[in-house]
């Protein structure tokens, strides 16, 4: 990139320095690289266990607000957000505490199944907060009804017998 185009693309910060310069990008990449090396050096686990942790975190944070948002018209955005945060937080706490701080297992459940603790928390928090806040508008409740109703014709498999 030429210097004219680069200087036009950069902006000055309050301190007078340019942000977005190639130099700041390299130092940012270098610091991220250092962080990744440090984390990998702790040998967190095998790849299969880390993938299972990722699925546990996703399930604990996203499953309850998604299900309640589709099937319960009273779910609010505040309830869904706080439900996601609480389910994810409980799951992450259990993962880190049992892996790195030798916390005893709850009910003998290994940290690979930590979503078992985060998911009920997410359901309860989403439900309670949704009941404590103003209900969604009538338009939003009608929209929730509309996404649950299938539209269009059924596409049957060719050659099968259906009436």
C-alpha positions as CSV (number, residue, x, y, z in Angstrom):
1,X,0.0,0.0,0.0
2,X,1.4,3.4,-0.9
3,X,2.1,5.9,1.8
4,X,-0.6,8.3,0.5
5,X,-3.3,5.6,0.6
6,X,-2.1,4.4,4.0
7,X,-2.1,7.9,5.6
8,X,-5.6,8.5,4.2
9,X,-6.8,5.2,5.8
10,X,-5.3,5.9,9.2
11,X,-6.8,8.2,11.8
12,X,-5.1,10.1,14.6
13,X,-5.9,9.3,18.2
14,X,-6.2,11.8,21.1
15,X,-2.5,11.4,21.8
16,X,-1.6,12.4,18.3
17,X,-0.4,8.9,17.2
18,X,-1.8,7.2,14.2
19,X,-3.9,4.1,14.8
20,X,-4.1,1.4,12.2
21,X,-0.4,1.8,11.2
22,X,1.4,-1.4,10.0
23,X,3.5,-1.2,13.2
24,X,0.6,-1.4,15.6
25,X,-0.8,-4.4,13.6
26,X,2.4,-6.3,13.9
27,X,2.7,-5.7,17.6
28,X,-0.9,-6.8,18.1
29,X,-0.2,-10.0,16.2
30,X,3.0,-10.6,18.2
31,X,1.1,-10.2,21.5
32,X,-1.6,-12.6,20.4
33,X,1.0,-15.0,19.3
34,X,2.7,-14.8,22.7
35,X,-0.6,-15.4,24.5
36,X,-1.3,-18.4,22.3
37,X,2.1,-19.9,23.0
38,X,1.7,-19.3,26.7
39,X,-1.7,-21.0,26.8
40,X,-0.5,-23.9,24.7
41,X,2.5,-24.3,27.0
42,X,0.1,-25.1,29.9
43,X,-1.0,-28.2,28.0
44,X,-4.7,-27.6,28.7
45,X,-5.9,-31.0,27.3
46,X,-6.1,-33.2,24.3
47,X,-8.0,-31.9,21.2
48,X,-11.0,-34.2,21.8
49,X,-11.4,-32.9,25.4
50,X,-11.1,-29.3,24.2
51,X,-13.7,-29.8,21.5
52,X,-16.0,-31.3,24.1
53,X,-15.4,-28.3,26.3
54,X,-16.4,-26.0,23.4
55,X,-19.7,-28.0,22.9
56,X,-20.4,-27.8,26.6
57,X,-19.9,-24.1,26.7
58,X,-22.1,-23.6,23.6
59,X,-24.8,-25.8,25.0
60,X,-24.8,-24.2,28.4
61,X,-25.0,-20.7,27.1
62,X,-27.2,-21.0,24.0
63,X,-29.6,-23.9,24.3
64,X,-32.0,-22.6,26.9
65,X,-32.5,-19.1,25.5
66,X,-32.9,-20.6,22.0
67,X,-35.5,-23.2,23.1
68,X,-37.4,-20.8,25.3
69,X,-37.2,-18.0,22.7
70,X,-38.9,-20.3,20.1
71,X,-41.4,-22.1,22.3
72,X,-42.3,-19.6,25.0
73,X,-43.8,-16.3,23.8
74,X,-43.0,-14.6,27.1
75,X,-39.2,-14.8,26.7
76,X,-37.6,-11.4,26.8
77,X,-34.3,-10.3,25.3
78,X,-33.1,-9.4,28.8
79,X,-34.0,-12.8,30.1
80,X,-32.2,-14.5,27.2
81,X,-29.1,-12.5,27.5
82,X,-28.8,-13.0,31.3
83,X,-29.6,-16.7,30.8
84,X,-26.8,-17.0,28.3
85,X,-24.3,-15.3,30.5
86,X,-25.2,-17.3,33.6
87,X,-25.2,-20.7,31.9
88,X,-21.9,-19.9,30.2
89,X,-20.5,-18.6,33.4
90,X,-21.4,-21.6,35.5
91,X,-20.0,-24.0,32.9
92,X,-16.8,-22.0,32.5
93,X,-16.3,-21.8,36.2
94,X,-16.7,-25.6,36.6
95,X,-14.3,-26.2,33.7
96,X,-11.6,-24.0,35.0
97,X,-12.0,-24.8,38.6
98,X,-11.8,-28.6,38.1
99,X,-9.1,-28.5,35.5
100,X,-6.7,-25.9,37.0
101,X,-7.5,-25.5,40.7
102,X,-8.2,-29.2,41.7
103,X,-11.8,-28.4,42.8
104,X,-13.6,-31.7,43.7
105,X,-16.0,-32.9,41.1
106,X,-19.7,-32.2,41.7
107,X,-21.7,-35.4,41.9
108,X,-18.7,-37.2,40.3
109,X,-19.3,-35.5,36.9
110,X,-16.1,-34.8,35.0
111,X,-15.6,-31.4,33.5
112,X,-16.1,-32.7,30.0
113,X,-19.9,-32.7,30.9
114,X,-20.0,-29.3,32.5
115,X,-23.0,-28.3,30.5
116,X,-25.1,-30.4,32.9
117,X,-24.6,-27.6,35.5
118,X,-24.8,-24.6,33.2
119,X,-27.9,-25.6,31.2
120,X,-30.4,-25.7,34.1
121,X,-29.0,-22.4,35.4
122,X,-29.6,-20.8,32.0
123,X,-33.1,-22.1,31.8
124,X,-34.0,-20.9,35.3
125,X,-32.4,-17.5,34.9
126,X,-34.0,-16.9,31.5
127,X,-37.4,-17.9,32.9
128,X,-37.2,-15.9,36.1
129,X,-35.8,-12.7,34.4
130,X,-38.4,-13.0,31.6
131,X,-41.2,-13.1,34.2
132,X,-39.7,-10.1,36.1
133,X,-39.4,-7.8,33.0
134,X,-42.1,-6.4,30.7
135,X,-43.5,-8.9,28.3
136,X,-42.5,-8.7,24.6
137,X,-44.7,-6.7,22.3
138,X,-47.8,-8.3,20.6
139,X,-46.0,-8.1,17.2
140,X,-43.0,-10.1,18.6
141,X,-45.3,-12.7,20.2
142,X,-47.1,-13.0,16.8
143,X,-43.8,-13.4,15.1
144,X,-42.9,-16.3,17.5
145,X,-46.2,-17.9,16.6
146,X,-45.5,-17.5,12.9
147,X,-42.0,-19.2,13.0
148,X,-43.5,-22.3,14.7
149,X,-46.0,-22.9,11.9
150,X,-44.6,-24.7,8.8
151,X,-45.4,-23.1,5.4
152,X,-45.5,-24.5,1.9
153,X,-46.2,-27.9,0.4
154,X,-44.7,-31.2,1.5
155,X,-42.1,-32.6,-0.8
156,X,-42.6,-36.3,-0.8
157,X,-39.9,-38.7,-1.9
158,X,-40.4,-39.8,-5.5
159,X,-41.8,-43.2,-5.9
160,X,-43.4,-43.5,-2.4
161,X,-47.1,-44.0,-1.9
162,X,-48.9,-41.3,0.1
163,X,-52.5,-40.2,0.1
